[in-house]
Amino acid sequence: MHCSQCGTGNAGDVKFCNQCAAPLNKVCPKCAYENTPEAKFCGQCAAALLHTNQLGPQTSPAQSRAAIPRAGLRRVGIALLLSMLFPGWGQIYNGQFRKALWIWTGWMFACLFLIAVGVPRTFAGLIVLLFSGSIAFNLVAFIEAVGCARRLNRDHRDFAPHRWYAYLGLVAMVYVLSLSTAFVSRQFFFQAYKILSGAMEPTLIIGDHIVVDKRFRTAHRGDVIVFVFPPDPTKDFIKRVIGVPGDTIEIRTGKLYRDGVLVDDPHAHFELTPDERQRDSPRDYFGPLTVPAGKLFVMGDNRDHSYDSRFWGLVEETEVEGRVLYIYWSWDADSGAPTPVRLDRLGMGVQ
């Protein structure tokens, strides 16, 4: 097709001249009659022609920008702003509620996959999941919402934003998805706990928040574990594994003996002197006791202030909920300091 302005030959599916960008004559799709660029109906058969403002694939970027009206640019800005307020709201503004829901669903499944493969097993992995992953997710939502708004404007497609309850509906659905993801994670993969007592000091102190690996299956000597408290199944306790099946445990003057040999116990913390030990107290003198199959003997690191297997017995291996990995947050609420966060404990591994 030749341009009426400059005479340049153009392909048949081009709507604007490649040389001078002038609109080309319109070819009727019904009778192939060539009409003027301004014609809306074919002069031969009266068939409807293409819209005069529709841009073809050869449109230059400058022409594309000029073809987007100011109202369309405003729509792009609103889509970006809503995406910044809540990822997915930009898609709803574009009239794509399902896409917004699918974006959030995909992100939740991605999080669950990363959790299942063990990304939060380390503090660095947790940071990557919480921050880097979230930033990437938000960027994807921003870019998609703005890009979609621009495409809708470029194609001159009208799109009616959903009503206000659609935005609230997405928030509610995301809340349900988040609860479901957290429930699955807590049941099968990882769970967070807060330390409420000093029984594990100095390893764990009051105000520490820890991550527990629930994929853990077999307990070994020295592991710090979370388990169902035998005297009260509604409570969870945190202690260190001292004896596994077959070990003979004995306490003499507060010191730990395993199979008759004094144990090098670097995690143990004592406050009482040997003269303050009491013969009739299981805290200071206990056993010997051989741990049977399927049981564990546990103690707190703060040996003089720990309520553990010396007092209430053994722990069933099946009642172990997981192994403590690291401290992800620590807060000293009673310090009175301007910044009660214990920065030196963040990310500290529990050995």
BALOBA-1460 file (C-alpha; in Angstrom, 3 decimals):
// residues 351
<rec num="1" residu="m" x="0.000" y="0.000" z="0.000"/>
<rec num="2" residu="h" x="1.457" y="3.373" z="-1.016"/>
<rec num="3" residu="c" x="1.351" y="6.425" z="1.208"/>
<rec num="4" residu="s" x="-0.662" y="9.298" z="-0.245"/>
<rec num="5" residu="q" x="1.707" y="11.784" z="1.416"/>
<rec num="6" residu="c" x="5.197" y="10.568" z="0.490"/>
<rec num="7" residu="g" x="4.503" y="7.687" z="-1.911"/>
<rec num="8" residu="t" x="6.412" y="5.110" z="0.188"/>
<rec num="9" residu="g" x="5.251" y="1.516" z="-0.264"/>
<rec num="10" residu="n" x="4.086" y="-0.166" z="2.960"/>
<rec num="11" residu="a" x="2.948" y="-3.644" z="3.939"/>
<rec num="12" residu="g" x="-0.756" y="-4.323" z="3.730"/>
<rec num="13" residu="d" x="-1.252" y="-4.708" z="7.488"/>
<rec num="14" residu="v" x="0.435" y="-1.389" z="8.354"/>
<rec num="15" residu="k" x="-1.868" y="1.463" z="9.408"/>
<rec num="16" residu="f" x="0.741" y="4.253" z="9.412"/>
<rec num="17" residu="c" x="3.469" y="5.026" z="6.886"/>
<rec num="18" residu="n" x="6.911" y="3.731" z="7.861"/>
<rec num="19" residu="q" x="8.517" y="6.807" z="6.289"/>
<rec num="20" residu="c" x="6.414" y="9.783" z="7.337"/>
<rec num="21" residu="a" x="3.989" y="8.226" z="9.871"/>
<rec num="22" residu="a" x="0.998" y="9.532" z="7.947"/>
<rec num="23" residu="p" x="-2.191" y="7.448" z="8.238"/>
<rec num="24" residu="l" x="-2.666" y="5.117" z="5.282"/>
<rec num="25" residu="n" x="-5.806" y="4.489" z="3.324"/>
<rec num="26" residu="k" x="-8.094" y="1.892" z="4.837"/>
<rec num="27" residu="v" x="-8.721" y="-1.316" z="2.945"/>
<rec num="28" residu="c" x="-12.212" y="-2.688" z="3.413"/>
<rec num="29" residu="p" x="-12.009" y="-6.200" z="4.892"/>
<rec num="30" residu="k" x="-15.148" y="-7.156" z="2.955"/>
<rec num="31" residu="c" x="-14.611" y="-5.909" z="-0.605"/>
<rec num="32" residu="a" x="-10.925" y="-4.784" z="-0.513"/>
<rec num="33" residu="y" x="-11.874" y="-1.280" z="-1.642"/>
<rec num="34" residu="e" x="-9.292" y="1.355" z="-0.610"/>
<rec num="35" residu="n" x="-10.819" y="4.167" z="1.452"/>
<rec num="36" residu="t" x="-9.431" y="7.407" z="2.821"/>
<rec num="37" residu="p" x="-7.868" y="7.383" z="6.311"/>
<rec num="38" residu="e" x="-10.791" y="9.405" z="7.720"/>
<rec num="39" residu="a" x="-13.499" y="7.074" z="6.407"/>
<rec num="40" residu="k" x="-15.467" y="5.077" z="8.946"/>
<rec num="41" residu="f" x="-17.508" y="3.070" z="6.438"/>
<rec num="42" residu="c" x="-16.494" y="1.608" z="3.094"/>
<rec num="43" residu="g" x="-17.468" y="3.802" z="0.120"/>
<rec num="44" residu="q" x="-18.056" y="0.664" z="-1.976"/>
<rec num="45" residu="c" x="-20.067" y="-1.677" z="0.237"/>
<rec num="46" residu="a" x="-20.773" y="0.461" z="3.371"/>
<rec num="47" residu="a" x="-19.019" y="-2.047" z="5.666"/>
<rec num="48" residu="a" x="-17.601" y="-0.695" z="8.941"/>
<rec num="49" residu="l" x="-13.864" y="0.081" z="8.809"/>
<rec num="50" residu="l" x="-11.219" y="-0.051" z="11.543"/>
<rec num="51" residu="h" x="-11.176" y="2.676" z="14.214"/>
<rec num="52" residu="t" x="-9.190" y="5.693" z="13.043"/>
<rec num="53" residu="n" x="-7.109" y="5.878" z="16.233"/>
<rec num="54" residu="q" x="-6.096" y="2.220" z="16.381"/>
<rec num="55" residu="l" x="-2.315" y="1.915" z="16.264"/>
<rec num="56" residu="g" x="-0.576" y="-0.765" z="14.306"/>
<rec num="57" residu="p" x="2.596" y="-2.763" z="15.086"/>
<rec num="58" residu="q" x="4.781" y="-0.238" z="13.180"/>
<rec num="59" residu="t" x="3.858" y="2.644" z="15.517"/>
<rec num="60" residu="s" x="6.880" y="4.457" z="16.909"/>
<rec num="61" residu="p" x="7.269" y="4.889" z="20.691"/>
<rec num="62" residu="a" x="6.653" y="8.627" z="20.361"/>
<rec num="63" residu="q" x="3.384" y="7.967" z="18.515"/>
<rec num="64" residu="s" x="2.362" y="5.416" z="21.148"/>
<rec num="65" residu="r" x="2.894" y="7.918" z="23.946"/>
<rec num="66" residu="a" x="1.033" y="10.600" z="22.044"/>
<rec num="67" residu="a" x="-1.865" y="8.195" z="21.499"/>
<rec num="68" residu="i" x="-2.358" y="7.742" z="25.263"/>
<rec num="69" residu="p" x="-4.612" y="10.529" z="26.491"/>
<rec num="70" residu="r" x="-4.018" y="12.360" z="29.723"/>
<rec num="71" residu="a" x="-6.812" y="10.405" z="31.380"/>
<rec num="72" residu="g" x="-4.982" y="7.203" z="30.397"/>
<rec num="73" residu="l" x="-1.759" y="8.439" z="31.986"/>
<rec num="74" residu="r" x="-3.732" y="9.191" z="35.122"/>
<rec num="75" residu="r" x="-4.947" y="5.603" z="35.121"/>
<rec num="76" residu="v" x="-1.347" y="4.348" z="35.019"/>
<rec num="77" residu="g" x="-0.469" y="6.504" z="38.035"/>
<rec num="78" residu="i" x="-3.469" y="5.275" z="40.017"/>
<rec num="79" residu="a" x="-2.610" y="1.644" z="39.202"/>
<rec num="80" residu="l" x="0.935" y="2.216" z="40.485"/>
<rec num="81" residu="l" x="-0.250" y="3.967" z="43.643"/>
<rec num="82" residu="l" x="-2.743" y="1.226" z="44.493"/>
<rec num="83" residu="s" x="-0.089" y="-1.450" z="43.912"/>
<rec num="84" residu="m" x="2.197" y="0.363" z="46.341"/>
<rec num="85" residu="l" x="-0.556" y="0.479" z="48.951"/>
<rec num="86" residu="f" x="-1.374" y="-3.214" z="48.600"/>
<rec num="87" residu="p" x="-0.019" y="-5.575" z="45.907"/>
<rec num="88" residu="g" x="-2.914" y="-6.701" z="43.738"/>
<rec num="89" residu="w" x="-4.994" y="-3.550" z="44.100"/>
<rec num="90" residu="g" x="-3.484" y="-2.252" z="40.865"/>
<rec num="91" residu="q" x="-4.764" y="-5.338" z="39.059"/>
<rec num="92" residu="i" x="-8.220" y="-4.826" z="40.572"/>
<rec num="93" residu="y" x="-8.174" y="-1.218" z="39.363"/>
<rec num="94" residu="n" x="-7.441" y="-2.578" z="35.883"/>
<rec num="95" residu="g" x="-10.552" y="-4.733" z="36.202"/>
<rec num="96" residu="q" x="-8.578" y="-7.977" z="36.763"/>
<rec num="97" residu="f" x="-9.591" y="-9.336" z="40.143"/>
<rec num="98" residu="r" x="-8.745" y="-12.925" z="39.227"/>
<rec num="99" residu="k" x="-5.248" y="-11.960" z="38.178"/>
<rec num="100" residu="a" x="-4.718" y="-10.226" z="41.534"/>
<rec num="101" residu="l" x="-5.844" y="-13.340" z="43.365"/>
<rec num="102" residu="w" x="-3.625" y="-15.578" z="41.246"/>
<rec num="103" residu="i" x="-0.612" y="-13.352" z="41.917"/>
<rec num="104" residu="w" x="-1.099" y="-13.693" z="45.658"/>
<rec num="105" residu="t" x="-1.824" y="-17.419" z="45.437"/>
<rec num="106" residu="g" x="1.355" y="-17.953" z="43.430"/>
<rec num="107" residu="w" x="3.383" y="-16.012" z="45.985"/>
<rec num="108" residu="m" x="1.974" y="-18.054" z="48.878"/>
<rec num="109" residu="f" x="2.772" y="-21.334" z="47.116"/>
<rec num="110" residu="a" x="6.272" y="-20.039" z="46.357"/>
<rec num="111" residu="c" x="6.754" y="-19.198" z="50.049"/>
<rec num="112" residu="l" x="5.502" y="-22.613" z="51.097"/>
<rec num="113" residu="f" x="7.867" y="-24.282" z="48.626"/>
<rec num="114" residu="l" x="10.838" y="-22.281" z="49.911"/>
<rec num="115" residu="i" x="9.878" y="-23.162" z="53.479"/>
<rec num="116" residu="a" x="9.485" y="-26.851" z="52.594"/>
<rec num="117" residu="v" x="12.950" y="-27.064" z="51.013"/>
<rec num="118" residu="g" x="14.460" y="-25.515" z="54.139"/>
<rec num="119" residu="v" x="15.296" y="-21.921" z="53.202"/>
<rec num="120" residu="p" x="14.480" y="-20.651" z="56.771"/>
<rec num="121" residu="r" x="16.879" y="-23.241" z="58.201"/>
<rec num="122" residu="t" x="19.428" y="-20.430" z="58.519"/>
<rec num="123" residu="f" x="18.983" y="-16.832" z="59.618"/>
<rec num="124" residu="a" x="20.297" y="-15.637" z="56.254"/>
<rec num="125" residu="g" x="17.702" y="-17.787" z="54.501"/>
<rec num="126" residu="l" x="14.951" y="-16.289" z="56.668"/>
<rec num="127" residu="i" x="16.094" y="-12.773" z="55.751"/>
<rec num="128" residu="v" x="16.094" y="-13.676" z="52.057"/>
<rec num="129" residu="l" x="12.588" y="-15.092" z="52.323"/>
<rec num="130" residu="l" x="11.128" y="-12.203" z="54.318"/>
<rec num="131" residu="f" x="12.802" y="-9.262" z="52.622"/>
<rec num="132" residu="s" x="14.352" y="-10.125" z="49.255"/>
<rec num="133" residu="g" x="11.445" y="-12.359" z="48.294"/>
<rec num="134" residu="s" x="8.874" y="-9.800" z="49.403"/>
<rec num="135" residu="i" x="10.590" y="-6.999" z="47.507"/>
<rec num="136" residu="a" x="10.704" y="-9.127" z="44.348"/>
<rec num="137" residu="f" x="7.014" y="-9.998" z="44.740"/>
<rec num="138" residu="n" x="6.034" y="-6.349" z="45.156"/>
<rec num="139" residu="l" x="8.067" y="-5.304" z="42.124"/>
<rec num="140" residu="v" x="6.385" y="-7.949" z="39.996"/>
<rec num="141" residu="a" x="2.947" y="-6.730" z="41.133"/>
<rec num="142" residu="f" x="3.889" y="-3.071" z="40.450"/>
<rec num="143" residu="i" x="5.345" y="-3.707" z="37.000"/>
<rec num="144" residu="e" x="2.485" y="-5.958" z="35.896"/>
<rec num="145" residu="a" x="-0.210" y="-3.492" z="37.049"/>
<rec num="146" residu="v" x="1.432" y="-0.502" z="35.349"/>
<rec num="147" residu="g" x="2.206" y="-2.467" z="32.189"/>
<rec num="148" residu="c" x="-1.352" y="-3.727" z="31.972"/>
<rec num="149" residu="a" x="-2.766" y="-0.211" z="32.442"/>
<rec num="150" residu="r" x="-0.533" y="1.084" z="29.649"/>
<rec num="151" residu="r" x="-1.578" y="-1.740" z="27.308"/>
<rec num="152" residu="l" x="-5.240" y="-1.081" z="27.979"/>
<rec num="153" residu="n" x="-4.738" y="2.611" z="27.217"/>
<rec num="154" residu="r" x="-2.697" y="1.914" z="24.101"/>
<rec num="155" residu="d" x="-5.343" y="-0.411" z="22.741"/>
<rec num="156" residu="h" x="-8.089" y="2.093" z="23.634"/>
<rec num="157" residu="r" x="-9.889" y="-0.511" z="25.678"/>
<rec num="158" residu="d" x="-12.279" y="0.720" z="28.301"/>
<rec num="159" residu="f" x="-11.866" y="-0.904" z="31.683"/>
<rec num="160" residu="a" x="-14.088" y="-0.269" z="34.670"/>
<rec num="161" residu="p" x="-12.409" y="-0.600" z="38.092"/>
<rec num="162" residu="h" x="-14.136" y="-2.916" z="40.548"/>
<rec num="163" residu="r" x="-16.126" y="-1.463" z="43.396"/>
<rec num="164" residu="w" x="-14.623" y="-0.822" z="46.828"/>
<rec num="165" residu="y" x="-15.662" y="-4.198" z="48.210"/>
<rec num="166" residu="a" x="-13.454" y="-5.961" z="45.651"/>
<rec num="167" residu="y" x="-10.398" y="-4.345" z="47.239"/>
<rec num="168" residu="l" x="-11.500" y="-5.424" z="50.715"/>
<rec num="169" residu="g" x="-12.340" y="-8.856" z="49.343"/>
<rec num="170" residu="l" x="-8.768" y="-9.305" z="48.123"/>
<rec num="171" residu="v" x="-7.414" y="-8.314" z="51.544"/>
<rec num="172" residu="a" x="-9.702" y="-10.879" z="53.184"/>
<rec num="173" residu="m" x="-8.670" y="-13.615" z="50.764"/>
<rec num="174" residu="v" x="-4.984" y="-12.806" z="51.256"/>
<rec num="175" residu="y" x="-5.521" y="-13.021" z="55.015"/>
<rec num="176" residu="v" x="-7.045" y="-16.492" z="54.632"/>
<rec num="177" residu="l" x="-4.197" y="-17.576" z="52.328"/>
<rec num="178" residu="s" x="-1.636" y="-16.275" z="54.825"/>
<rec num="179" residu="l" x="-3.260" y="-18.144" z="57.706"/>
<rec num="180" residu="s" x="-3.351" y="-21.342" z="55.647"/>
<rec num="181" residu="t" x="0.314" y="-20.998" z="54.683"/>
<rec num="182" residu="a" x="1.320" y="-20.281" z="58.295"/>
<rec num="183" residu="f" x="-0.708" y="-23.257" z="59.536"/>
<rec num="184" residu="v" x="0.927" y="-25.686" z="57.108"/>
<rec num="185" residu="s" x="4.368" y="-24.284" z="57.934"/>
<rec num="186" residu="r" x="3.824" y="-24.566" z="61.687"/>
<rec num="187" residu="q" x="2.459" y="-28.086" z="61.443"/>
<rec num="188" residu="f" x="5.119" y="-29.602" z="59.209"/>
<rec num="189" residu="f" x="8.156" y="-27.347" z="58.637"/>
<rec num="190" residu="f" x="9.111" y="-24.459" z="60.942"/>
<rec num="191" residu="q" x="7.624" y="-22.696" z="63.943"/>
<rec num="192" residu="a" x="8.581" y="-19.663" z="66.007"/>
<rec num="193" residu="y" x="8.638" y="-19.662" z="69.814"/>
<rec num="194" residu="k" x="9.320" y="-17.092" z="72.510"/>
<rec num="195" residu="i" x="11.444" y="-17.842" z="75.592"/>
<rec num="196" residu="l" x="9.528" y="-17.080" z="78.788"/>
<rec num="197" residu="s" x="11.820" y="-18.515" z="81.488"/>
<rec num="198" residu="g" x="15.496" y="-18.553" z="82.413"/>
<rec num="199" residu="a" x="15.859" y="-22.351" z="82.561"/>
<rec num="200" residu="m" x="18.040" y="-22.410" z="79.416"/>
<rec num="201" residu="e" x="20.278" y="-19.470" z="80.333"/>
<rec num="202" residu="p" x="22.774" y="-18.441" z="79.111"/>
<rec num="203" residu="t" x="22.043" y="-20.265" z="75.823"/>
<rec num="204" residu="l" x="18.510" y="-18.868" z="75.637"/>
<rec num="205" residu="i" x="17.359" y="-15.950" z="77.750"/>
<rec num="206" residu="i" x="13.984" y="-14.405" z="78.460"/>
<rec num="207" residu="g" x="12.817" y="-12.392" z="75.442"/>
<rec num="208" residu="d" x="14.586" y="-14.493" z="72.810"/>
<rec num="209" residu="h" x="12.474" y="-15.486" z="69.832"/>
<rec num="210" residu="i" x="13.613" y="-18.706" z="68.188"/>
<rec num="211" residu="v" x="12.974" y="-20.750" z="65.047"/>
<rec num="212" residu="v" x="12.333" y="-24.468" z="65.472"/>
<rec num="213" residu="d" x="12.800" y="-27.046" z="62.712"/>
<rec num="214" residu="k" x="9.774" y="-29.354" z="62.837"/>
<rec num="215" residu="r" x="11.180" y="-31.592" z="60.109"/>
<rec num="216" residu="f" x="13.510" y="-32.873" z="62.831"/>
<rec num="217" residu="r" x="12.996" y="-36.566" z="63.537"/>
<rec num="218" residu="t" x="15.848" y="-38.097" z="65.618"/>
<rec num="219" residu="a" x="17.207" y="-36.504" z="68.785"/>
<rec num="220" residu="h" x="20.916" y="-36.619" z="69.570"/>
<rec num="221" residu="r" x="22.873" y="-35.722" z="72.696"/>
<rec num="222" residu="g" x="23.314" y="-31.961" z="72.916"/>
<rec num="223" residu="d" x="20.305" y="-31.030" z="70.769"/>
<rec num="224" residu="v" x="18.109" y="-28.238" z="72.134"/>
<rec num="225" residu="i" x="14.565" y="-29.419" z="71.508"/>
<rec num="226" residu="v" x="10.963" y="-28.337" z="71.958"/>
<rec num="227" residu="f" x="8.630" y="-31.014" z="73.295"/>
<rec num="228" residu="v" x="5.223" y="-31.520" z="74.866"/>
<rec num="229" residu="f" x="5.577" y="-31.151" z="78.625"/>
<rec num="230" residu="p" x="4.686" y="-34.607" z="80.073"/>
<rec num="231" residu="p" x="2.886" y="-33.401" z="83.250"/>
<rec num="232" residu="d" x="0.830" y="-30.868" z="81.242"/>
<rec num="233" residu="p" x="0.352" y="-31.625" z="77.496"/>
<rec num="234" residu="t" x="-1.040" y="-28.116" z="76.934"/>
<rec num="235" residu="k" x="2.455" y="-26.661" z="77.415"/>
<rec num="236" residu="d" x="5.651" y="-26.821" z="75.374"/>
<rec num="237" residu="f" x="9.051" y="-26.979" z="77.074"/>
<rec num="238" residu="i" x="12.553" y="-26.285" z="75.743"/>
<rec num="239" residu="k" x="15.478" y="-28.311" z="77.110"/>
<rec num="240" residu="r" x="18.741" y="-29.900" z="76.033"/>
<rec num="241" residu="v" x="18.979" y="-33.634" z="75.338"/>
<rec num="242" residu="i" x="21.321" y="-35.160" z="77.912"/>
<rec num="243" residu="g" x="20.577" y="-38.854" z="77.568"/>
<rec num="244" residu="v" x="19.341" y="-41.004" z="74.686"/>
<rec num="245" residu="p" x="18.163" y="-44.645" z="74.850"/>
<rec num="246" residu="g" x="20.858" y="-46.827" z="76.430"/>
<rec num="247" residu="d" x="22.606" y="-44.022" z="78.346"/>
<rec num="248" residu="t" x="22.936" y="-44.290" z="82.114"/>
<rec num="249" residu="i" x="22.526" y="-40.837" z="83.644"/>
<rec num="250" residu="e" x="23.672" y="-39.822" z="87.121"/>
<rec num="251" residu="i" x="23.989" y="-36.449" z="88.877"/>
<rec num="252" residu="r" x="26.546" y="-36.014" z="91.685"/>
<rec num="253" residu="t" x="26.916" y="-32.633" z="93.393"/>
<rec num="254" residu="g" x="25.140" y="-31.148" z="90.389"/>
<rec num="255" residu="k" x="27.664" y="-32.578" z="87.900"/>
<rec num="256" residu="l" x="26.598" y="-34.823" z="85.026"/>
<rec num="257" residu="y" x="27.869" y="-38.393" z="84.702"/>
<rec num="258" residu="r" x="27.070" y="-40.544" z="81.703"/>
<rec num="259" residu="d" x="27.752" y="-44.275" z="81.942"/>
<rec num="260" residu="g" x="29.792" y="-43.597" z="85.083"/>
<rec num="261" residu="v" x="32.067" y="-41.006" z="83.418"/>
<rec num="262" residu="l" x="32.068" y="-37.276" z="84.237"/>
<rec num="263" residu="v" x="30.810" y="-35.442" z="81.144"/>
<rec num="264" residu="d" x="32.526" y="-32.370" z="79.746"/>
<rec num="265" residu="d" x="29.437" y="-30.165" z="79.850"/>
<rec num="266" residu="p" x="30.313" y="-26.755" z="78.306"/>
<rec num="267" residu="h" x="26.691" y="-25.566" z="78.125"/>
<rec num="268" residu="a" x="25.964" y="-26.096" z="81.823"/>
<rec num="269" residu="h" x="25.679" y="-23.027" z="84.037"/>
<rec num="270" residu="f" x="25.915" y="-23.301" z="87.838"/>
<rec num="271" residu="e" x="25.347" y="-20.788" z="90.624"/>
<rec num="272" residu="l" x="25.548" y="-22.939" z="93.741"/>
<rec num="273" residu="t" x="28.814" y="-24.027" z="95.331"/>
<rec num="274" residu="p" x="29.503" y="-27.703" z="96.187"/>
<rec num="275" residu="d" x="28.862" y="-26.898" z="99.862"/>
<rec num="276" residu="e" x="25.356" y="-25.716" z="99.029"/>
<rec num="277" residu="r" x="24.361" y="-28.999" z="97.390"/>
<rec num="278" residu="q" x="21.698" y="-31.132" z="99.105"/>
<rec num="279" residu="r" x="21.805" y="-34.931" z="99.195"/>
<rec num="280" residu="d" x="18.016" y="-35.243" z="99.189"/>
<rec num="281" residu="s" x="17.471" y="-32.960" z="96.166"/>
<rec num="282" residu="p" x="17.241" y="-34.485" z="92.658"/>
<rec num="283" residu="r" x="18.713" y="-31.217" z="91.418"/>
<rec num="284" residu="d" x="22.071" y="-32.111" z="93.021"/>
<rec num="285" residu="y" x="21.955" y="-35.917" z="93.304"/>
<rec num="286" residu="f" x="20.084" y="-38.106" z="90.871"/>
<rec num="287" residu="g" x="20.216" y="-41.688" z="89.591"/>
<rec num="288" residu="p" x="21.774" y="-43.637" z="88.182"/>
<rec num="289" residu="l" x="19.015" y="-44.129" z="85.616"/>
<rec num="290" residu="t" x="19.274" y="-45.995" z="82.312"/>
<rec num="291" residu="v" x="17.205" y="-44.332" z="79.580"/>
<rec num="292" residu="p" x="14.841" y="-46.909" z="78.012"/>
<rec num="293" residu="a" x="14.001" y="-47.173" z="74.327"/>
<rec num="294" residu="g" x="11.789" y="-44.426" z="72.983"/>
<rec num="295" residu="k" x="12.666" y="-42.023" z="75.823"/>
<rec num="296" residu="l" x="14.928" y="-38.998" z="76.314"/>
<rec num="297" residu="f" x="16.516" y="-37.464" z="79.406"/>
<rec num="298" residu="v" x="16.536" y="-33.662" z="79.168"/>
<rec num="299" residu="m" x="17.889" y="-30.828" z="81.306"/>
<rec num="300" residu="g" x="18.046" y="-27.050" z="81.181"/>
<rec num="301" residu="d" x="21.424" y="-25.352" z="80.785"/>
<rec num="302" residu="n" x="20.751" y="-23.268" z="83.903"/>
<rec num="303" residu="r" x="21.166" y="-26.393" z="86.009"/>
<rec num="304" residu="d" x="20.398" y="-24.880" z="89.398"/>
<rec num="305" residu="h" x="17.160" y="-23.260" z="88.162"/>
<rec num="306" residu="s" x="15.670" y="-25.755" z="85.732"/>
<rec num="307" residu="y" x="12.606" y="-27.928" z="86.161"/>
<rec num="308" residu="d" x="13.491" y="-30.945" z="84.010"/>
<rec num="309" residu="s" x="13.830" y="-34.749" z="83.844"/>
<rec num="310" residu="r" x="15.450" y="-34.827" z="87.268"/>
<rec num="311" residu="f" x="12.070" y="-33.844" z="88.730"/>
<rec num="312" residu="w" x="9.290" y="-35.099" z="86.439"/>
<rec num="313" residu="g" x="10.860" y="-37.935" z="84.422"/>
<rec num="314" residu="l" x="11.620" y="-38.744" z="80.800"/>
<rec num="315" residu="v" x="10.308" y="-37.386" z="77.500"/>
<rec num="316" residu="e" x="8.721" y="-39.588" z="74.864"/>
<rec num="317" residu="e" x="10.611" y="-39.316" z="71.559"/>
<rec num="318" residu="t" x="7.260" y="-39.093" z="69.802"/>
<rec num="319" residu="e" x="6.454" y="-35.935" z="71.797"/>
<rec num="320" residu="v" x="9.431" y="-34.007" z="70.414"/>
<rec num="321" residu="e" x="8.158" y="-31.177" z="68.226"/>
<rec num="322" residu="g" x="11.426" y="-29.952" z="66.765"/>
<rec num="323" residu="r" x="14.998" y="-28.766" z="67.226"/>
<rec num="324" residu="v" x="15.915" y="-25.155" z="67.947"/>
<rec num="325" residu="l" x="17.930" y="-23.597" z="65.106"/>
<rec num="326" residu="y" x="18.652" y="-19.947" z="65.883"/>
<rec num="327" residu="i" x="17.459" y="-16.720" z="67.495"/>
<rec num="328" residu="y" x="15.714" y="-14.485" z="64.976"/>
<rec num="329" residu="w" x="14.712" y="-11.735" z="67.441"/>
<rec num="330" residu="s" x="15.545" y="-10.771" z="71.016"/>
<rec num="331" residu="w" x="13.759" y="-8.151" z="73.095"/>
<rec num="332" residu="d" x="14.667" y="-7.035" z="76.611"/>
<rec num="333" residu="a" x="11.408" y="-5.463" z="77.738"/>
<rec num="334" residu="d" x="12.665" y="-4.785" z="81.287"/>
<rec num="335" residu="s" x="15.960" y="-3.142" z="80.378"/>
<rec num="336" residu="g" x="14.617" y="0.398" z="80.276"/>
<rec num="337" residu="a" x="17.060" y="1.125" z="77.445"/>
<rec num="338" residu="p" x="16.026" y="3.373" z="74.531"/>
<rec num="339" residu="t" x="16.534" y="0.407" z="72.196"/>
<rec num="340" residu="p" x="15.632" y="-2.818" z="74.048"/>
<rec num="341" residu="v" x="16.487" y="-4.946" z="70.999"/>
<rec num="342" residu="r" x="19.487" y="-7.204" z="71.684"/>
<rec num="343" residu="l" x="21.195" y="-6.749" z="68.349"/>
<rec num="344" residu="d" x="24.123" y="-8.975" z="69.323"/>
<rec num="345" residu="r" x="21.787" y="-11.984" z="69.617"/>
<rec num="346" residu="l" x="20.012" y="-11.646" z="66.259"/>
<rec num="347" residu="g" x="20.852" y="-14.579" z="64.029"/>
<rec num="348" residu="m" x="22.732" y="-16.419" z="66.789"/>
<rec num="349" residu="g" x="22.746" y="-20.173" z="66.221"/>
<rec num="350" residu="v" x="21.720" y="-22.436" z="69.105"/>
<rec num="351" residu="q" x="24.286" y="-25.148" z="69.750"/>
